Amino acid sequence: MKWTLRIEELAMFALGLYVFLAFLPFAWWWFLVLILTPDISMLGYLGGNKTGAFVYNFFHHRALALLVLVIGVYLENQIVILAGIILFSHIAMDRFFGYGLKYVTGFKHTHLEELK
């Protein structure tokens, strides 16, 4: 993947970390504990490539992260805001490392590149 895209994703990850640290009342280590939780969606691959790609892509779509964040702000619910920030930051981290949205042909086939 091109480095310009990686730098953009790194900036979005930094934004998510900043928002977490600046606006939420949780200890910093909660970010580290929760940052990989969206990868639980990989369990969708137990149902095959098509189901796995759908479930993984659903939980790795920025629109969902932003929707959760907006709902959390609207409801003034810190836990929901936290979930939105973790989703947003996790997606940026994944994309930085080349893990994009999945094609139904297999986990390693993404919209960014084919993983090795």
CNS distance restraints for C-alpha pairs under 8 A (distance, minus, plus):
assign (resid   1 and name CA) (resid   5 and name CA) 7.15 0.50 0.50
assign (resid   1 and name CA) (resid   6 and name CA) 7.30 0.50 0.50
assign (resid   1 and name CA) (resid  98 and name CA) 6.57 0.50 0.50
assign (resid   1 and name CA) (resid 112 and name CA) 6.52 0.50 0.50
assign (resid   1 and name CA) (resid 113 and name CA) 6.52 0.50 0.50
assign (resid   2 and name CA) (resid   6 and name CA) 6.60 0.50 0.50
assign (resid   3 and name CA) (resid   7 and name CA) 6.04 0.50 0.50
assign (resid   4 and name CA) (resid   8 and name CA) 6.27 0.50 0.50
assign (resid   5 and name CA) (resid   9 and name CA) 6.26 0.50 0.50
assign (resid   5 and name CA) (resid  96 and name CA) 7.61 0.50 0.50
assign (resid   6 and name CA) (resid  10 and name CA) 6.11 0.50 0.50
assign (resid   6 and name CA) (resid  95 and name CA) 7.12 0.50 0.50
assign (resid   6 and name CA) (resid  96 and name CA) 4.70 0.50 0.50
assign (resid   6 and name CA) (resid  97 and name CA) 7.59 0.50 0.50
assign (resid   7 and name CA) (resid  11 and name CA) 6.19 0.50 0.50
assign (resid   7 and name CA) (resid  96 and name CA) 7.41 0.50 0.50
assign (resid   8 and name CA) (resid  12 and name CA) 6.41 0.50 0.50
assign (resid   9 and name CA) (resid  13 and name CA) 6.17 0.50 0.50
assign (resid   9 and name CA) (resid  92 and name CA) 4.92 0.50 0.50
assign (resid   9 and name CA) (resid  93 and name CA) 6.80 0.50 0.50
assign (resid   9 and name CA) (resid  95 and name CA) 6.34 0.50 0.50
assign (resid   9 and name CA) (resid  96 and name CA) 5.33 0.50 0.50
assign (resid  10 and name CA) (resid  14 and name CA) 6.17 0.50 0.50
assign (resid  10 and name CA) (resid  92 and name CA) 6.62 0.50 0.50
assign (resid  10 and name CA) (resid  93 and name CA) 6.84 0.50 0.50
assign (resid  10 and name CA) (resid  96 and name CA) 6.14 0.50 0.50
assign (resid  11 and name CA) (resid  15 and name CA) 6.17 0.50 0.50
assign (resid  12 and name CA) (resid  16 and name CA) 6.27 0.50 0.50
assign (resid  12 and name CA) (resid  89 and name CA) 6.95 0.50 0.50
assign (resid  12 and name CA) (resid  92 and name CA) 5.94 0.50 0.50
assign (resid  13 and name CA) (resid  17 and name CA) 6.26 0.50 0.50
assign (resid  13 and name CA) (resid  88 and name CA) 7.61 0.50 0.50
assign (resid  13 and name CA) (resid  89 and name CA) 4.80 0.50 0.50
assign (resid  13 and name CA) (resid  90 and name CA) 7.45 0.50 0.50
assign (resid  13 and name CA) (resid  92 and name CA) 5.21 0.50 0.50
assign (resid  13 and name CA) (resid  93 and name CA) 6.04 0.50 0.50
assign (resid  14 and name CA) (resid  18 and name CA) 6.04 0.50 0.50
assign (resid  14 and name CA) (resid  89 and name CA) 7.83 0.50 0.50
assign (resid  15 and name CA) (resid  19 and name CA) 6.14 0.50 0.50
assign (resid  15 and name CA) (resid  89 and name CA) 7.92 0.50 0.50
assign (resid  16 and name CA) (resid  20 and name CA) 6.15 0.50 0.50
assign (resid  16 and name CA) (resid  85 and name CA) 5.77 0.50 0.50
assign (resid  16 and name CA) (resid  86 and name CA) 7.46 0.50 0.50
assign (resid  16 and name CA) (resid  88 and name CA) 6.64 0.50 0.50
assign (resid  16 and name CA) (resid  89 and name CA) 5.11 0.50 0.50
assign (resid  17 and name CA) (resid  21 and name CA) 6.15 0.50 0.50
assign (resid  17 and name CA) (resid  31 and name CA) 7.80 0.50 0.50
assign (resid  17 and name CA) (resid  85 and name CA) 7.96 0.50 0.50
assign (resid  17 and name CA) (resid  89 and name CA) 7.03 0.50 0.50
assign (resid  18 and name CA) (resid  22 and name CA) 5.81 0.50 0.50
assign (resid  19 and name CA) (resid  23 and name CA) 5.61 0.50 0.50
assign (resid  19 and name CA) (resid  24 and name CA) 7.42 0.50 0.50
assign (resid  19 and name CA) (resid  85 and name CA) 7.60 0.50 0.50
assign (resid  20 and name CA) (resid  24 and name CA) 5.40 0.50 0.50
assign (resid  20 and name CA) (resid  31 and name CA) 7.64 0.50 0.50
assign (resid  20 and name CA) (resid  82 and name CA) 7.29 0.50 0.50
assign (resid  20 and name CA) (resid  85 and name CA) 6.81 0.50 0.50
assign (resid  21 and name CA) (resid  25 and name CA) 7.93 0.50 0.50
assign (resid  21 and name CA) (resid  26 and name CA) 7.91 0.50 0.50
assign (resid  21 and name CA) (resid  28 and name CA) 6.61 0.50 0.50
assign (resid  24 and name CA) (resid  78 and name CA) 6.96 0.50 0.50
assign (resid  24 and name CA) (resid  82 and name CA) 7.52 0.50 0.50
assign (resid  26 and name CA) (resid  30 and name CA) 6.67 0.50 0.50
assign (resid  27 and name CA) (resid  31 and name CA) 7.95 0.50 0.50
assign (resid  28 and name CA) (resid  32 and name CA) 7.42 0.50 0.50
assign (resid  29 and name CA) (resid  33 and name CA) 6.28 0.50 0.50
assign (resid  30 and name CA) (resid  34 and name CA) 6.02 0.50 0.50
assign (resid  31 and name CA) (resid  35 and name CA) 5.77 0.50 0.50
assign (resid  31 and name CA) (resid  86 and name CA) 7.23 0.50 0.50
assign (resid  34 and name CA) (resid  86 and name CA) 6.87 0.50 0.50
assign (resid  35 and name CA) (resid  86 and name CA) 5.79 0.50 0.50
assign (resid  35 and name CA) (resid  87 and name CA) 7.76 0.50 0.50
assign (resid  35 and name CA) (resid  89 and name CA) 7.38 0.50 0.50
assign (resid  35 and name CA) (resid  90 and name CA) 5.75 0.50 0.50
assign (resid  36 and name CA) (resid  40 and name CA) 7.94 0.50 0.50
assign (resid  36 and name CA) (resid  90 and name CA) 6.76 0.50 0.50
assign (resid  38 and name CA) (resid  59 and name CA) 6.56 0.50 0.50
assign (resid  38 and name CA) (resid  60 and name CA) 7.49 0.50 0.50
assign (resid  38 and name CA) (resid  87 and name CA) 6.61 0.50 0.50
assign (resid  38 and name CA) (resid  90 and name CA) 7.16 0.50 0.50
assign (resid  39 and name CA) (resid  56 and name CA) 7.76 0.50 0.50
assign (resid  41 and name CA) (resid  52 and name CA) 7.85 0.50 0.50
assign (resid  41 and name CA) (resid  55 and name CA) 6.01 0.50 0.50
assign (resid  41 and name CA) (resid  56 and name CA) 5.08 0.50 0.50
assign (resid  41 and name CA) (resid  59 and name CA) 6.65 0.50 0.50
assign (resid  42 and name CA) (resid  52 and name CA) 6.49 0.50 0.50
assign (resid  42 and name CA) (resid  55 and name CA) 7.46 0.50 0.50
assign (resid  42 and name CA) (resid  56 and name CA) 5.76 0.50 0.50
assign (resid  43 and name CA) (resid  52 and name CA) 7.09 0.50 0.50
assign (resid  44 and name CA) (resid  48 and name CA) 7.39 0.50 0.50
assign (resid  44 and name CA) (resid  51 and name CA) 5.89 0.50 0.50
assign (resid  44 and name CA) (resid  52 and name CA) 4.03 0.50 0.50
assign (resid  44 and name CA) (resid  53 and name CA) 7.43 0.50 0.50
assign (resid  44 and name CA) (resid  54 and name CA) 7.86 0.50 0.50
assign (resid  44 and name CA) (resid  55 and name CA) 5.60 0.50 0.50
assign (resid  44 and name CA) (resid  56 and name CA) 6.81 0.50 0.50
assign (resid  45 and name CA) (resid  49 and name CA) 5.69 0.50 0.50
assign (resid  45 and name CA) (resid  50 and name CA) 7.84 0.50 0.50
assign (resid  45 and name CA) (resid  51 and name CA) 6.30 0.50 0.50
assign (resid  45 and name CA) (resid  52 and name CA) 3.71 0.50 0.50
assign (resid  45 and name CA) (resid  53 and name CA) 7.12 0.50 0.50
assign (resid  46 and name CA) (resid  52 and name CA) 6.96 0.50 0.50
assign (resid  47 and name CA) (resid  51 and name CA) 5.63 0.50 0.50
assign (resid  47 and name CA) (resid  52 and name CA) 6.35 0.50 0.50
assign (resid  48 and name CA) (resid  52 and name CA) 5.84 0.50 0.50
assign (resid  49 and name CA) (resid  53 and name CA) 5.86 0.50 0.50
assign (resid  49 and name CA) (resid 104 and name CA) 5.30 0.50 0.50
assign (resid  49 and name CA) (resid 105 and name CA) 6.53 0.50 0.50
assign (resid  49 and name CA) (resid 106 and name CA) 5.65 0.50 0.50
assign (resid  49 and name CA) (resid 107 and name CA) 7.22 0.50 0.50
assign (resid  50 and name CA) (resid  54 and name CA) 6.29 0.50 0.50
assign (resid  50 and name CA) (resid 104 and name CA) 4.83 0.50 0.50
assign (resid  50 and name CA) (resid 105 and name CA) 7.72 0.50 0.50
assign (resid  51 and name CA) (resid  55 and name CA) 6.16 0.50 0.50
assign (resid  52 and name CA) (resid  56 and name CA) 5.89 0.50 0.50
assign (resid  52 and name CA) (resid 104 and name CA) 7.85 0.50 0.50
assign (resid  53 and name CA) (resid  57 and name CA) 5.80 0.50 0.50
assign (resid  53 and name CA) (resid 101 and name CA) 7.77 0.50 0.50
assign (resid  53 and name CA) (resid 102 and name CA) 5.26 0.50 0.50
assign (resid  53 and name CA) (resid 103 and name CA) 6.16 0.50 0.50
assign (resid  53 and name CA) (resid 104 and name CA) 5.61 0.50 0.50
assign (resid  53 and name CA) (resid 106 and name CA) 7.73 0.50 0.50
assign (resid  53 and name CA) (resid 107 and name CA) 7.22 0.50 0.50
assign (resid  54 and name CA) (resid  58 and name CA) 6.02 0.50 0.50
assign (resid  54 and name CA) (resid 102 and name CA) 7.99 0.50 0.50
assign (resid  55 and name CA) (resid  59 and name CA) 6.48 0.50 0.50
assign (resid  56 and name CA) (resid  60 and name CA) 6.09 0.50 0.50
assign (resid  56 and name CA) (resid 101 and name CA) 7.57 0.50 0.50
assign (resid  56 and name CA) (resid 102 and name CA) 7.30 0.50 0.50
assign (resid  57 and name CA) (resid  61 and name CA) 5.92 0.50 0.50
assign (resid  57 and name CA) (resid 101 and name CA) 5.44 0.50 0.50
assign (resid  57 and name CA) (resid 102 and name CA) 6.37 0.50 0.50
assign (resid  58 and name CA) (resid  64 and name CA) 7.44 0.50 0.50
assign (resid  59 and name CA) (resid  64 and name CA) 7.03 0.50 0.50
assign (resid  59 and name CA) (resid  87 and name CA) 7.71 0.50 0.50
assign (resid  60 and name CA) (resid  64 and name CA) 7.74 0.50 0.50
assign (resid  60 and name CA) (resid  65 and name CA) 7.95 0.50 0.50
assign (resid  60 and name CA) (resid  87 and name CA) 7.33 0.50 0.50
assign (resid  60 and name CA) (resid  91 and name CA) 5.78 0.50 0.50
assign (resid  60 and name CA) (resid 101 and name CA) 7.00 0.50 0.50
assign (resid  61 and name CA) (resid  65 and name CA) 6.78 0.50 0.50
assign (resid  61 and name CA) (resid  91 and name CA) 7.42 0.50 0.50
assign (resid  61 and name CA) (resid 101 and name CA) 7.80 0.50 0.50
assign (resid  62 and name CA) (resid  66 and name CA) 6.12 0.50 0.50
assign (resid  62 and name CA) (resid  87 and name CA) 7.82 0.50 0.50
assign (resid  62 and name CA) (resid  88 and name CA) 6.27 0.50 0.50
assign (resid  62 and name CA) (resid  91 and name CA) 7.09 0.50 0.50
assign (resid  63 and name CA) (resid  67 and name CA) 5.98 0.50 0.50
assign (resid  64 and name CA) (resid  68 and name CA) 6.10 0.50 0.50
assign (resid  65 and name CA) (resid  69 and name CA) 6.19 0.50 0.50
assign (resid  65 and name CA) (resid  83 and name CA) 7.86 0.50 0.50
assign (resid  65 and name CA) (resid  84 and name CA) 4.82 0.50 0.50
assign (resid  65 and name CA) (resid  85 and name CA) 7.08 0.50 0.50
assign (resid  65 and name CA) (resid  87 and name CA) 5.21 0.50 0.50
assign (resid  65 and name CA) (resid  88 and name CA) 5.19 0.50 0.50
assign (resid  66 and name CA) (resid  70 and name CA) 6.04 0.50 0.50
assign (resid  66 and name CA) (resid  84 and name CA) 6.29 0.50 0.50
assign (resid  66 and name CA) (resid  88 and name CA) 7.09 0.50 0.50
assign (resid  67 and name CA) (resid  71 and name CA) 6.10 0.50 0.50
assign (resid  67 and name CA) (resid  84 and name CA) 7.51 0.50 0.50
assign (resid  68 and name CA) (resid  72 and name CA) 6.11 0.50 0.50
assign (resid  68 and name CA) (resid  80 and name CA) 6.53 0.50 0.50
assign (resid  68 and name CA) (resid  81 and name CA) 6.92 0.50 0.50
assign (resid  68 and name CA) (resid  83 and name CA) 7.01 0.50 0.50
assign (resid  68 and name CA) (resid  84 and name CA) 4.87 0.50 0.50
assign (resid  69 and name CA) (resid  73 and name CA) 6.25 0.50 0.50
assign (resid  69 and name CA) (resid  80 and name CA) 6.64 0.50 0.50
assign (resid  69 and name CA) (resid  81 and name CA) 4.86 0.50 0.50
assign (resid  69 and name CA) (resid  82 and name CA) 7.61 0.50 0.50
assign (resid  69 and name CA) (resid  83 and name CA) 7.19 0.50 0.50
assign (resid  69 and name CA) (resid  84 and name CA) 4.21 0.50 0.50
assign (resid  69 and name CA) (resid  85 and name CA) 6.55 0.50 0.50
assign (resid  70 and name CA) (resid  74 and name CA) 6.06 0.50 0.50
assign (resid  70 and name CA) (resid  81 and name CA) 7.55 0.50 0.50
assign (resid  70 and name CA) (resid  84 and name CA) 7.98 0.50 0.50
assign (resid  71 and name CA) (resid  75 and name CA) 6.03 0.50 0.50
assign (resid  71 and name CA) (resid  80 and name CA) 7.31 0.50 0.50
assign (resid  71 and name CA) (resid  81 and name CA) 7.62 0.50 0.50
assign (resid  72 and name CA) (resid  76 and name CA) 5.68 0.50 0.50
assign (resid  72 and name CA) (resid  77 and name CA) 5.02 0.50 0.50
assign (resid  72 and name CA) (resid  78 and name CA) 6.65 0.50 0.50
assign (resid  72 and name CA) (resid  79 and name CA) 7.45 0.50 0.50
assign (resid  72 and name CA) (resid  80 and name CA) 4.60 0.50 0.50
assign (resid  72 and name CA) (resid  81 and name CA) 4.48 0.50 0.50
assign (resid  72 and name CA) (resid  84 and name CA) 7.62 0.50 0.50
assign (resid  73 and name CA) (resid  77 and name CA) 6.53 0.50 0.50
assign (resid  73 and name CA) (resid  78 and name CA) 7.86 0.50 0.50
assign (resid  73 and name CA) (resid  81 and name CA) 6.26 0.50 0.50
assign (resid  77 and name CA) (resid  81 and name CA) 6.30 0.50 0.50
assign (resid  78 and name CA) (resid  82 and name CA) 5.99 0.50 0.50
assign (resid  79 and name CA) (resid  83 and name CA) 6.25 0.50 0.50
assign (resid  80 and name CA) (resid  84 and name CA) 6.31 0.50 0.50
assign (resid  81 and name CA) (resid  85 and name CA) 6.24 0.50 0.50
assign (resid  82 and name CA) (resid  86 and name CA) 6.06 0.50 0.50
assign (resid  83 and name CA) (resid  87 and name CA) 6.10 0.50 0.50
assign (resid  84 and name CA) (resid  88 and name CA) 6.09 0.50 0.50
assign (resid  85 and name CA) (resid  89 and name CA) 5.95 0.50 0.50
assign (resid  86 and name CA) (resid  90 and name CA) 5.83 0.50 0.50
assign (resid  87 and name CA) (resid  91 and name CA) 6.13 0.50 0.50
assign (resid  88 and name CA) (resid  92 and name CA) 6.40 0.50 0.50
assign (resid  89 and name CA) (resid  93 and name CA) 6.15 0.50 0.50
assign (resid  90 and name CA) (resid  94 and name CA) 6.08 0.50 0.50
assign (resid  91 and name CA) (resid  95 and name CA) 6.14 0.50 0.50
assign (resid  92 and name CA) (resid  96 and name CA) 6.10 0.50 0.50
assign (resid  93 and name CA) (resid  97 and name CA) 6.50 0.50 0.50
assign (resid  94 and name CA) (resid  98 and name CA) 6.32 0.50 0.50
assign (resid  94 and name CA) (resid  99 and name CA) 5.00 0.50 0.50
assign (resid  94 and name CA) (resid 100 and name CA) 6.97 0.50 0.50
assign (resid  95 and name CA) (resid  99 and name CA) 5.02 0.50 0.50
assign (resid  95 and name CA) (resid 100 and name CA) 5.57 0.50 0.50
assign (resid  98 and name CA) (resid 112 and name CA) 6.47 0.50 0.50
assign (resid  98 and name CA) (resid 113 and name CA) 6.82 0.50 0.50
assign (resid  98 and name CA) (resid 115 and name CA) 7.46 0.50 0.50
assign (resid  99 and name CA) (resid 110 and name CA) 6.82 0.50 0.50
assign (resid  99 and name CA) (resid 112 and name CA) 7.19 0.50 0.50
assign (resid  99 and name CA) (resid 113 and name CA) 7.91 0.50 0.50
assign (resid  99 and name CA) (resid 115 and name CA) 7.56 0.50 0.50
assign (resid 100 and name CA) (resid 110 and name CA) 5.00 0.50 0.50
assign (resid 100 and name CA) (resid 111 and name CA) 5.49 0.50 0.50
assign (resid 100 and name CA) (resid 112 and name CA) 5.37 0.50 0.50
assign (resid 100 and name CA) (resid 113 and name CA) 7.50 0.50 0.50
assign (resid 101 and name CA) (resid 110 and name CA) 5.25 0.50 0.50
assign (resid 101 and name CA) (resid 111 and name CA) 5.55 0.50 0.50
assign (resid 101 and name CA) (resid 112 and name CA) 7.62 0.50 0.50
assign (resid 102 and name CA) (resid 106 and name CA) 7.20 0.50 0.50
assign (resid 102 and name CA) (resid 107 and name CA) 6.01 0.50 0.50
assign (resid 102 and name CA) (resid 108 and name CA) 7.37 0.50 0.50
assign (resid 102 and name CA) (resid 109 and name CA) 5.90 0.50 0.50
assign (resid 102 and name CA) (resid 110 and name CA) 4.47 0.50 0.50
assign (resid 102 and name CA) (resid 111 and name CA) 6.55 0.50 0.50
assign (resid 103 and name CA) (resid 107 and name CA) 7.14 0.50 0.50
assign (resid 103 and name CA) (resid 109 and name CA) 5.60 0.50 0.50
assign (resid 103 and name CA) (resid 110 and name CA) 5.72 0.50 0.50
assign (resid 103 and name CA) (resid 111 and name CA) 7.25 0.50 0.50
assign (resid 104 and name CA) (resid 109 and name CA) 7.97 0.50 0.50
assign (resid 105 and name CA) (resid 109 and name CA) 6.60 0.50 0.50
assign (resid 108 and name CA) (resid 114 and name CA) 5.66 0.50 0.50
assign (resid 108 and name CA) (resid 115 and name CA) 4.84 0.50 0.50
assign (resid 108 and name CA) (resid 116 and name CA) 7.11 0.50 0.50
assign (resid 109 and name CA) (resid 113 and name CA) 6.78 0.50 0.50
assign (resid 109 and name CA) (resid 114 and name CA) 4.80 0.50 0.50
assign (resid 109 and name CA) (resid 115 and name CA) 6.53 0.50 0.50
assign (resid 110 and name CA) (resid 114 and name CA) 5.84 0.50 0.50
assign (resid 110 and name CA) (resid 115 and name CA) 7.49 0.50 0.50
